[in-house]
């Protein structure tokens, strides 16, 4: 059964870099049919797509976060990662990883399944 | 990119049907059949319930259905049950090769 699990620090200081990893079991991050995505949800608020990465390194980013994001895939470990620089309190959120179905020409379709999420708090 | 527009809340009694709308533009909802819907119970991760406007993943009840007209997509839940009480989010692919979510709708089963 396909499962995704987020891991990383639960507390990050302002201006530092937030780094999270998603470990995939039950599928390969080298799959031709899927990107691997990060989505976040501030407490009490809605969902925000952060970006999606393909095993080849191809990426799609939320334009509002583009300058602060790096996404990568480590197929040898079957993991993918998020790095978000210069964090502020506004980056406090539950961060989810998810498998992102792709269509031809890289069109992005749906997210399924999702990880359980991990709360990251930005505070000194 | 602006979030898709959803009503903040809807409610219905058990057995009734409700519809949640999701309004975008011709650059997202209206331009592609890549609208999906997610159900999120309190404290849980979102779950895919509709993809590509009308399709249900295996295991999702046929009480959930999706449709689209112009720039507005809709999710209909028929035969409301207590367990349907949750937050619902729509999502769409956009002409900028990005993904945008709706603001979410809280469904209350009375």
Boltz contact constraints between the chains, C-beta under 6 A:
constraints:
  - contact:
      token1: [A, 46]
      token2: [B, 103]
      max_distance: 6.0
  - contact:
      token1: [A, 46]
      token2: [B, 104]
      max_distance: 6.0
  - contact:
      token1: [A, 47]
      token2: [B, 89]
      max_distance: 6.0
  - contact:
      token1: [A, 47]
      token2: [B, 101]
      max_distance: 6.0
  - contact:
      token1: [A, 49]
      token2: [B, 99]
      max_distance: 6.0
  - contact:
      token1: [A, 60]
      token2: [B, 97]
      max_distance: 6.0
  - contact:
      token1: [A, 108]
      token2: [B, 93]
      max_distance: 6.0
  - contact:
      token1: [A, 108]
      token2: [B, 99]
      max_distance: 6.0
  - contact:
      token1: [A, 109]
      token2: [B, 34]
      max_distance: 6.0
  - contact:
      token1: [A, 110]
      token2: [B, 36]
      max_distance: 6.0
  - contact:
      token1: [A, 110]
      token2: [B, 48]
      max_distance: 6.0
  - contact:
      token1: [A, 110]
      token2: [B, 51]
      max_distance: 6.0
  - contact:
      token1: [A, 112]
      token2: [B, 48]
      max_distance: 6.0
  - contact:
      token1: [A, 114]
      token2: [B, 45]
      max_distance: 6.0
  - contact:
      token1: [A, 114]
      token2: [B, 46]
      max_distance: 6.0
  - contact:
      token1: [A, 116]
      token2: [B, 45]
      max_distance: 6.0
  - contact:
      token1: [A, 117]
      token2: [B, 45]
      max_distance: 6.0
